[in-house]
Amino acid sequence: MRYLTAGESHGPQLTTILEGVPSGLAVTAQQINEELARRQKGHGRGRRMQIEKDQVQIVSGVRHGKSLGSPITLMVENRDWKHWTSIMGIEPLEDVKEEDVKRQITRPRPGHADLNGAIKYGHRDMRNVLERSSARETTVRVAAGAVAKQLLLELGIKVAGHVLEIGGVRANDPTYKTIEELQVITEQSPVRCYDVKAEKEMMAQIDLAKENGDSIGGIVEVIVCGMPAGVGSYVHYDRKLDAKIAAAMISINAFKGVEFGIGFDAARKPGSEVHDEIIWDKENGYTRRTNNLGGFEGGMTTGMPIVVRGVMKPIPTLYKPLKSVDIESKEPFAASIERSDSCAVPAASVVAEAVVAWEIAAAIVSQFGQDRMELIKDNIMKMKEYSRDF
């Protein structure tokens, strides 16, 4: 399984093509739209979320609500495109309008891809960079993740994400008994936080950042339950599933760090307090007494819940812009201001769910039979029985 995204932030649409999705998977626009709506929520979002009410169109690979095994194409229209047709139009410009000139960007914003992307591709107008490097692209990654989450759900594997920290406000570790409980509570939270007290403090920090023309980041966590043991590989570095998930998390806009289980705290503890003791019983087979390693050993799943966290830096577009240099005049200026959020950590947790779900689904499909959902379900059931009695 793999996917490719295309489209610019203010272009006509965003598109993703999913290849390798098995046949027989239930795929509907409603399922995907529910995930797209989740991405657009969250305290601290900007005006763009009021303009774009993202709805997917499925234009290939699905017939009568079931995947065919052929490439699935998902498209999300940018409604704001009507205001950008002259600026972002496809056809060559015959007459350069004043509005087009005003919208050219020669002042790179610190923290963005603007300057590096312009140097790489030779763009003197850095709008050519920021339109694609924008987090708007994550819209169709969430759409792809929605398909992956449905695939996993049909195999008894559930994925949930939530926010642990925003702007230095850290939530208490959640005490949920089931992943469904975590989902219900965090879905009702404006910042996707399980801790009600921390939720209010997080919202206050977001409001303060907005008043100050600033932005704040945070930490999100994704949990995956129901995974069989042995998914991934210890044989080759590029087949380690935790490595693939780490790469997927870092690929999310503004993410700068990833950890599994207790993560960096493992550096501060002796081995006797880090490694998860192995236990066995007739009903569950092999499990672990703890889950400090976040569901992975040797690049493979242990059968324990996967627990992975990602660090999102503050959004670099600020309403009190940092200093930069105009690439034409080489004079210092305040960086240009583009419409932005003061905090997108709650939305980022939804994106994190999507990218983690995709990597897990891809590994499952590769390992347990690629063509038919029926075959994959049968093989996973056999694997779980084999592992329990091993």
C-alpha positions in Angstrom: 0.0 0.0 0.0 1.2 3.5 -0.8 -0.3 6.9 -1.6 0.6 10.1 -3.4 -0.9 13.5 -2.6 -1.1 16.5 -5.0 -2.4 20.0 -4.9 -1.7 23.4 -3.5 -3.2 25.3 -0.5 -5.1 27.8 -2.7 -5.3 25.6 -5.8 -8.5 24.1 -7.1 -8.3 20.9 -5.2 -6.3 18.4 -3.2 -6.0 14.9 -4.5 -4.6 11.6 -3.2 -4.3 8.3 -5.0 -4.2 5.1 -2.9 -2.6 2.1 -4.4 -2.7 -1.4 -3.0 -5.9 -1.2 -0.9 -7.3 -4.7 -0.9 -10.6 -5.5 -2.6 -13.7 -5.9 -0.5 -13.0 -3.1 2.0 -16.0 -0.9 2.9 -15.2 2.7 1.7 -17.7 5.5 1.8 -17.5 9.3 1.5 -19.3 9.5 4.9 -16.5 7.6 6.7 -13.9 9.9 5.2 -15.8 13.1 5.8 -16.2 12.3 9.5 -12.4 12.2 9.7 -12.0 15.4 7.7 -14.4 17.2 10.0 -12.4 16.1 13.0 -9.2 17.6 11.5 -10.9 21.0 11.1 -12.0 21.2 14.8 -10.0 22.5 17.7 -9.5 25.6 19.8 -7.1 27.9 18.2 -7.9 27.3 14.5 -7.8 30.2 12.1 -10.4 31.6 9.6 -9.5 29.1 6.9 -11.5 26.5 8.8 -14.6 28.6 8.5 -14.1 28.9 4.7 -13.3 25.3 3.9 -15.9 22.7 4.8 -13.9 19.7 3.5 -15.9 17.0 1.7 -14.4 14.2 -0.2 -15.2 12.9 -3.7 -14.3 9.3 -4.4 -13.7 9.2 -8.1 -12.1 5.8 -8.7 -11.4 2.4 -7.2 -14.7 2.0 -5.3 -18.0 0.5 -6.6 -21.2 0.3 -4.5 -19.3 1.1 -1.3 -16.6 -1.6 -1.7 -13.0 -1.2 -2.9 -12.1 -3.0 -6.1 -8.4 -3.5 -5.6 -7.6 -0.9 -8.2 -6.2 2.6 -7.3 -8.6 4.7 -5.2 -8.7 8.4 -6.0 -9.9 10.9 -3.4 -10.4 14.5 -4.1 -11.2 17.5 -1.8 -12.2 20.8 -3.4 -10.7 24.0 -2.1 -13.7 26.4 -1.9 -11.4 29.4 -1.4 -10.0 28.7 -4.9 -12.6 31.1 -6.4 -10.8 34.0 -4.8 -7.4 32.8 -6.0 -8.0 31.9 -9.7 -5.9 34.7 -11.1 -3.1 34.3 -8.5 -2.9 30.5 -8.7 -4.3 29.8 -12.2 -2.9 27.0 -14.3 -2.7 28.8 -17.7 0.1 31.2 -18.6 -0.4 34.8 -17.7 -1.0 37.1 -20.6 -1.3 40.3 -18.5 0.4 40.6 -15.1 -2.1 42.2 -12.8 -1.2 44.4 -9.8 -2.9 41.9 -7.5 -0.7 39.1 -8.8 2.4 41.2 -8.1 1.2 42.1 -4.6 0.8 38.4 -3.8 4.4 37.5 -4.8 6.5 36.6 -1.8 10.2 37.5 -1.7 10.5 37.6 2.1 10.9 34.1 3.5 9.3 33.3 6.9 11.5 31.8 9.6 10.5 28.3 10.4 8.9 27.6 7.0 10.1 25.8 3.9 10.1 29.2 2.0 13.8 29.9 1.6 15.1 26.4 1.4 12.4 25.4 -1.1 13.1 28.5 -3.2 16.8 27.7 -3.3 16.1 24.0 -4.2 13.7 24.7 -7.1 14.9 28.1 -8.2 11.7 30.0 -7.4 12.0 33.8 -7.1 8.4 34.0 -6.0 8.2 31.9 -2.8 4.5 31.5 -3.1 5.4 28.5 -5.3 6.9 26.9 -2.2 4.5 27.8 0.5 1.4 26.7 -1.4 2.6 23.1 -1.4 4.5 23.1 1.9 1.3 24.3 3.7 -0.3 22.0 6.2 -3.4 22.2 4.0 -1.9 19.1 2.3 -2.7 17.0 5.4 -6.4 17.2 4.4 -5.9 14.3 1.9 -3.5 12.5 4.2 -6.4 12.4 6.7 -8.6 11.1 3.9 -6.1 8.3 3.2 -5.8 7.6 6.9 -9.6 7.3 7.1 -9.5 4.4 4.6 -6.6 2.8 6.5 -8.5 3.1 9.8 -11.5 1.4 8.3 -9.3 -1.4 7.0 -7.9 -1.9 10.5 -11.3 -1.7 12.2 -12.5 -4.6 10.1 -9.5 -6.5 11.4 -10.3 -5.6 15.1 -7.5 -3.0 15.3 -8.5 0.4 16.7 -6.6 3.7 16.5 -7.1 6.8 18.7 -5.2 10.0 19.2 -5.3 12.7 21.8 -3.3 15.7 23.1 -0.9 15.4 26.0 0.5 18.9 26.1 0.0 22.4 24.7 2.1 25.5 25.4 3.8 23.9 28.4 0.5 22.7 30.0 0.9 19.0 30.5 -2.1 16.7 31.0 -2.1 14.0 33.6 -1.6 10.6 32.0 -5.1 9.4 31.0 -6.6 6.6 33.1 -9.0 5.2 30.5 -10.0 1.5 30.6 -10.8 1.1 26.9 -9.8 2.9 23.8 -13.4 3.7 23.2 -13.6 5.6 26.5 -10.6 7.6 25.4 -12.2 8.4 22.1 -15.5 9.5 23.6 -14.0 11.9 26.1 -11.4 13.4 23.8 -13.8 13.9 20.9 -15.9 16.2 23.2 -12.8 18.3 24.2 -12.0 21.5 22.2 -8.3 20.5 22.5 -8.7 16.7 22.3 -7.5 16.3 25.9 -8.6 13.6 28.4 -7.8 15.8 31.4 -10.5 18.4 31.9 -8.4 20.6 34.2 -5.5 20.7 31.8 -8.0 21.3 28.9 -9.0 24.6 30.4 -5.4 25.7 31.0 -4.5 24.7 27.5 -7.3 26.8 26.0 -6.2 29.8 28.1 -2.7 29.4 26.8 -4.0 29.3 23.2 -6.0 32.5 23.8 -3.0 34.2 25.3 -0.9 33.3 22.4 -3.5 34.7 20.0 -3.7 37.9 21.9 0.0 38.3 21.7 0.2 37.5 18.0 2.1 34.4 18.8 1.7 30.6 18.4 2.3 27.6 20.6 3.0 23.9 20.0 2.5 20.7 22.0 2.6 16.9 22.1 0.1 14.4 20.7 -0.2 10.7 21.4 -1.5 7.9 19.2 -2.6 4.5 20.6 -3.3 1.4 18.6 -5.0 -1.6 20.2 -5.6 -5.1 18.8 -2.3 -5.6 16.9 -1.0 -9.2 16.4 2.6 -9.8 17.5 5.4 -10.0 14.9 4.3 -7.3 12.5 7.3 -5.5 11.0 10.8 -7.0 10.9 14.1 -7.2 12.6 15.8 -8.5 9.5 16.3 -5.2 7.5 16.3 -1.6 8.8 13.8 -0.4 6.3 11.2 -3.0 7.3 11.1 -2.1 11.0 7.6 -0.9 11.6 8.4 1.5 14.4 10.9 3.2 12.1 8.2 3.6 9.4 5.8 5.1 11.9 8.5 7.4 13.2 9.2 8.6 9.7 5.5 9.1 9.0 5.1 11.2 12.2 8.0 13.4 11.4 6.6 13.9 7.9 3.6 15.8 9.4 4.1 19.6 9.1 5.9 21.2 12.1 6.6 17.8 13.8 10.1 17.8 15.3 10.3 14.7 17.5 8.9 11.2 18.0 9.0 8.7 20.9 7.5 5.3 21.7 6.4 4.2 25.1 8.4 6.0 27.8 10.6 7.3 25.0 13.4 9.6 26.1 12.8 8.7 29.7 14.4 5.4 29.0 17.7 7.2 29.0 17.2 8.1 32.7 16.2 4.7 34.0 18.1 1.4 34.6 17.3 -1.5 32.3 15.4 -3.2 35.1 12.8 -0.4 35.0 12.6 -0.1 31.2 12.2 -3.6 29.6 8.8 -5.2 29.7 8.7 -8.6 31.5 7.1 -11.4 29.4 4.1 -13.3 30.8 1.8 -16.0 29.4 -1.7 -17.3 30.1 -4.0 -19.7 28.2 -6.5 -17.0 27.2 -4.2 -14.2 26.0 -1.0 -16.1 25.2 2.2 -13.9 25.5 1.8 -10.4 26.9 4.0 -8.0 28.8 3.7 -7.0 32.4 4.3 -3.4 31.4 4.4 -1.5 28.1 7.4 0.8 28.5 8.6 0.1 24.9 5.3 1.2 23.4 4.3 -2.1 21.8 7.6 -2.6 19.9 10.7 -4.8 20.3 13.3 -5.3 17.5 11.2 -3.3 15.0 8.2 -5.6 15.4 5.0 -5.4 17.3 4.7 -7.3 20.6 0.9 -7.5 20.6 0.7 -4.8 23.3 -0.9 -1.5 22.5 1.3 0.7 20.2 1.9 4.0 22.0 3.7 6.7 20.0 4.0 10.5 20.6 4.9 13.4 18.4 6.2 16.9 19.2 4.7 19.7 17.2 6.6 23.0 17.2 4.7 26.3 17.3 3.3 27.3 13.9 5.9 29.6 12.4 3.5 32.1 10.8 3.2 34.9 13.4 1.1 38.0 13.5 4.1 39.7 15.1 6.5 38.5 12.4 10.1 37.6 13.0 13.0 39.3 11.1 13.9 38.0 7.7 15.7 39.1 4.5 14.2 40.0 1.2 15.8 37.7 -1.4 15.6 40.4 -4.1 17.0 43.4 -2.2 18.9 41.5 0.5 17.5 44.0 3.0 16.2 43.0 6.4 12.4 43.0 6.8 9.7 41.6 9.0 8.6 38.3 7.4 5.3 38.3 5.5 2.1 37.3 7.3 -0.1 34.6 5.9 -3.5 33.6 7.4 -2.7 31.1 10.2 -3.8 29.4 13.4 -2.4 30.2 16.8 -2.4 26.5 17.7 -3.1 23.4 15.5 -2.0 20.7 18.0 -5.6 19.3 18.4 -5.9 19.0 14.6 -2.4 17.5 14.4 -3.5 14.7 16.7 -6.0 13.7 14.0 -3.3 13.8 11.3 -1.1 11.7 13.5 -3.8 9.1 13.8 -4.1 9.0 10.0 -0.4 8.6 9.2 0.1 6.0 11.9 -3.0 4.1 10.7 -1.7 4.1 7.2 1.7 2.6 8.1 0.2 -0.1 10.2 -2.4 -1.0 7.6 0.3 -1.1 4.9 2.4 -3.5 7.1 -0.6 -5.7 7.8 -1.6 -5.9 4.1 2.0 -6.7 3.1 2.4 -9.4 5.7 -0.9 -11.1 5.7 -2.1 -11.1 2.1 -2.4 -8.2 -0.3 -5.4 -8.7 -2.5 -8.5 -9.5 -0.6 -9.9 -8.4 2.8 -11.3 -11.9 3.3 -7.8 -13.5 3.0 -6.2 -10.9 5.3 -8.8 -11.5 8.0 -8.3 -15.3 7.8 -4.5 -15.0 8.0 -4.6 -12.6 11.0 -6.9 -15.0 12.9 -4.5 -17.8 12.2 -1.5 -15.7 13.3 -3.2 -14.8 16.6 -4.0 -18.5 17.3 -0.4 -19.5 16.4 1.1 -16.8 18.6 -1.0 -17.7 21.6 0.0 -21.4 21.5 3.6 -20.9 20.3 
